[in-house]
């Protein structure tokens, strides 16, 4: 079996400790705060609380894509020794990074025609994608081939559930993820949308709820209705400087669903630029998503 490496980008938000322990290369995604460009390093040197406080204080935060030449350098550093790459990319429906990665692959293959660089669209973001990356790495370490792992991701990406709610709808409106009318109505009524990633990797509204406790109950019901084999997986509670809600969500899940584990993770600044502070979400594997 040819040697290969699983790689990903930092918008999949896998823990940097996992990336380090498994020597998994991660392409760092950019964001800009008040004109200063930064790269999200999975939290290795990121002060999440300070970032979200900057947003609350009115900082201008935007995201962008890195050029294909940067991605090509990332691939080139892996394949230069004859190692193949399975690159698991966050949802193409949310960014042009997937297409740029394909361009970068073609550039590198002109120089290294004997290697393979396979790029898979996970159709997910944050730990919705991250749990696929971590599972893929485990399969690789169990001896699965690149093609076997690639097939597993393609077959299971729509079993990866990512549900979330935002505190300030104007961030989604500004980023084009929610209509201005929907944002205005939600703000006036203090109604928060429940959103999820659909089968095409797009963010879609599911419901609207009023009150923080109802959000927690909605997420718990979503898990109970959709999860499969919880005892064989870890669930992830994602938050954007909303630790109190995340802790309560974790407690409710642990009391009701027999997951092997429930972990709390910060939502990084690249995603946070589009969602703002106060986000809460849950990620887990479950029934196939078809719409």
C-alpha positions in Angstrom: 0.0 0.0 0.0 1.3 3.4 -1.0 2.0 5.8 1.9 -0.4 8.6 2.2 -1.3 11.5 4.5 -4.7 12.8 5.6 -4.7 16.6 5.6 -7.3 19.2 6.2 -7.9 23.0 6.8 -8.4 24.8 10.1 -12.1 25.5 9.4 -12.7 21.8 10.3 -11.6 22.9 13.8 -10.1 19.6 14.9 -8.2 20.1 18.2 -4.6 21.0 17.5 -3.6 18.4 20.0 -5.1 15.8 17.8 -3.3 17.2 14.7 0.0 17.2 16.6 -0.4 13.7 18.0 -1.3 12.2 14.6 1.0 14.4 12.5 -1.9 15.5 10.5 -1.1 18.6 8.3 -3.5 21.5 8.6 -3.8 24.4 6.1 -4.5 27.5 8.1 -7.4 29.7 7.1 -7.2 33.5 7.2 -9.3 36.2 8.8 -8.9 39.9 9.3 -9.7 42.0 12.4 -9.6 45.8 12.0 -7.3 45.4 8.9 -4.9 43.0 10.5 -4.7 39.6 8.7 -4.3 36.5 10.9 -4.3 32.8 10.4 -6.4 30.5 12.5 -4.1 27.9 14.1 -6.8 25.7 15.7 -6.4 27.6 18.9 -2.8 27.0 19.5 -2.1 30.7 19.9 -5.7 32.0 19.7 -7.3 34.0 22.5 -11.0 33.1 21.7 -12.4 35.2 24.4 -10.5 38.3 23.4 -11.5 37.8 19.7 -15.2 37.7 20.6 -14.9 40.7 22.9 -13.4 42.6 20.0 -16.5 41.7 18.0 -18.8 42.9 20.8 -16.8 46.2 20.9 -17.5 46.8 17.2 -14.3 45.4 15.5 -14.5 44.9 11.8 -13.8 41.2 11.2 -13.9 39.6 7.8 -12.7 36.4 6.1 -11.0 35.7 2.8 -9.4 32.9 0.9 -5.7 32.3 0.5 -4.4 32.1 -3.1 -4.0 28.7 -4.8 -0.2 29.2 -4.7 -0.3 29.1 -0.9 -2.4 25.9 -1.0 0.0 24.5 -3.6 3.0 25.1 -1.3 1.1 23.2 1.4 0.5 20.2 -0.9 4.0 20.4 -2.3 5.6 20.1 1.2 3.7 16.8 1.7 4.2 15.2 -1.7 7.8 16.1 -2.3 8.9 12.8 -0.7 6.5 10.7 -2.8 3.6 10.7 -0.3 0.0 10.8 -1.5 -2.6 13.2 0.0 -6.2 12.8 1.0 -7.3 16.4 1.7 -10.6 16.8 3.5 -12.0 20.3 2.9 -14.7 22.2 4.7 -18.0 22.8 2.7 -17.7 24.1 -0.8 -21.1 25.7 -0.3 -19.6 28.2 2.2 -16.4 29.3 0.5 -14.4 29.1 -2.7 -11.6 27.2 -0.9 -12.6 23.9 -2.3 -12.2 25.1 -5.9 -9.0 26.9 -5.1 -7.6 23.6 -3.6 -8.4 21.8 -6.9 -6.5 24.5 -8.8 -3.6 24.1 -6.4 -3.7 20.3 -6.8 -3.4 20.6 -10.6 -0.5 22.9 -10.2 1.4 20.5 -8.0 0.6 17.4 -10.1 2.3 19.0 -13.0 5.5 19.0 -10.9 4.9 15.6 -9.2 2.8 13.5 -11.7 3.6 10.2 -9.9 1.7 11.2 -6.7 -2.0 11.4 -5.9 -3.8 14.4 -4.3 -7.4 13.5 -3.6 -9.6 16.4 -2.4 -13.0 15.6 -0.7 -15.7 18.1 0.0 -16.9 17.2 3.5 -20.0 19.4 3.0 -19.6 20.4 6.7 -17.7 23.0 8.8 -16.4 23.2 12.3 -16.6 19.8 14.1 -19.3 18.7 11.7 -16.3 18.3 9.4 -13.8 17.7 12.1 -15.4 14.6 13.3 -15.1 13.2 9.8 -11.4 14.1 9.7 -10.7 12.4 13.0 -12.6 9.3 12.0 -10.7 9.2 8.7 -7.4 9.4 10.5 -8.4 6.5 12.8 -9.3 4.4 9.7 -6.0 5.2 8.1 -4.2 4.1 11.3 -6.2 0.9 11.2 -4.7 0.1 7.8 -7.3 1.3 5.4 -6.1 2.5 2.0 -6.6 6.0 0.7 -9.4 4.9 -1.5 -11.1 3.1 1.3 -11.0 6.1 3.6 -12.1 8.4 0.8 -15.1 6.2 0.1 -16.0 6.2 3.8 -16.0 10.0 4.0 -18.1 10.3 0.9 -20.6 7.7 2.2 -20.8 9.2 5.7 -20.4 13.0 5.3 -24.2 13.3 5.2 -24.4 11.4 8.5 -22.5 14.2 10.2 -24.9 16.5 12.0 -24.1 20.1 12.8 -26.9 22.1 14.4 -26.4 25.6 15.9 -28.1 28.8 17.0 -26.7 32.4 16.9 -27.2 35.2 19.4 -27.0 38.1 16.9 -28.6 37.6 13.6 -26.9 40.6 12.0 -23.7 38.7 11.6 -25.4 36.1 9.4 -27.1 38.9 7.5 -23.8 40.7 6.9 -22.2 37.6 5.6 -25.1 36.8 3.3 -26.0 33.6 5.3 -29.5 35.0 6.3 -31.9 37.4 4.6 -32.2 40.9 5.9 -35.9 40.5 6.5 -35.4 37.3 8.6 -32.7 39.0 10.6 -34.9 42.0 11.3 -37.9 39.9 12.4 -35.7 37.8 14.7 -34.1 40.8 16.3 -37.4 42.5 17.0 -39.1 39.4 18.4 -35.9 38.2 20.2 -36.3 35.0 18.3 -33.2 32.9 17.5 -33.1 30.6 14.5 -32.0 27.0 14.8 -29.8 26.2 11.8 -28.1 23.2 10.4 -25.9 22.0 7.5 -28.0 20.3 4.9 -27.2 17.6 2.3 -25.5 20.1 0.0 -23.4 21.6 2.7 -25.4 24.8 3.0 -26.7 26.5 6.2 -30.4 26.2 6.3 -33.0 27.4 9.0 -34.8 24.6 10.8 -36.9 26.4 13.3 -37.1 29.5 15.5 -37.2 29.5 19.3 -37.4 32.1 22.0 -35.3 31.8 25.1 -32.0 30.1 25.9 -33.4 27.1 27.6 -35.6 26.3 24.7 -32.6 26.3 22.4 -30.9 23.7 24.7 -34.1 21.5 24.7 -34.3 21.8 20.9 -30.7 20.6 20.5 -31.2 17.7 22.9 -34.3 16.6 21.0 -32.4 16.9 17.7 -29.7 14.6 19.0 -32.2 12.1 20.4 -34.2 12.0 17.1 -31.2 11.6 14.9 -28.2 10.0 16.7 -27.1 6.5 15.8 -24.7 4.3 17.9 -24.0 7.1 20.5 -21.9 4.7 22.6 -19.4 4.5 19.8 -18.8 8.2 19.3 -18.0 11.5 20.9 -20.5 14.4 20.7 -19.2 17.9 20.4 -20.7 21.1 21.9 -19.4 24.1 20.1 -19.6 27.6 21.4 -18.5 31.2 20.7 -17.7 32.6 24.1 -20.9 31.1 25.6 -19.3 28.6 28.0 -22.2 28.7 30.5 -24.6 27.5 27.9 -22.1 25.0 26.6 -21.6 23.5 30.0 -25.4 23.2 30.5 -25.8 21.6 27.1 -23.0 19.1 27.9 -24.7 18.2 31.2 -28.1 17.7 29.5 -26.6 15.5 26.8 -24.7 13.4 29.4 -27.9 12.9 31.4 -29.9 11.8 28.4 -27.8 10.2 25.7 -25.1 7.4 26.3 -22.3 8.9 24.2 -18.8 7.6 24.7 -17.9 11.2 25.5 -19.1 14.8 25.2 -16.5 17.5 24.6 -16.8 21.2 24.6 -14.9 23.2 21.9 -14.5 26.8 20.9 -15.8 28.0 17.6 -12.8 29.6 15.9 -12.6 33.2 14.6 -12.9 32.4 10.9 -16.4 31.0 11.5 -16.9 33.5 14.3 -16.6 36.4 11.8 -19.8 35.2 10.2 -21.7 34.1 13.3 -20.6 36.5 16.0 -20.3 35.8 19.7 -22.9 33.8 21.7 -23.2 30.9 19.2 -24.0 27.4 20.5 -24.0 24.2 18.5 -23.9 20.5 18.6 -22.1 18.0 16.3 -22.6 14.2 16.2 -23.0 11.3 13.8 -26.5 10.1 13.0 -29.1 9.4 10.5 -28.4 10.3 6.9 -29.3 13.8 6.0 -31.2 13.9 2.7 -32.4 17.6 2.5 
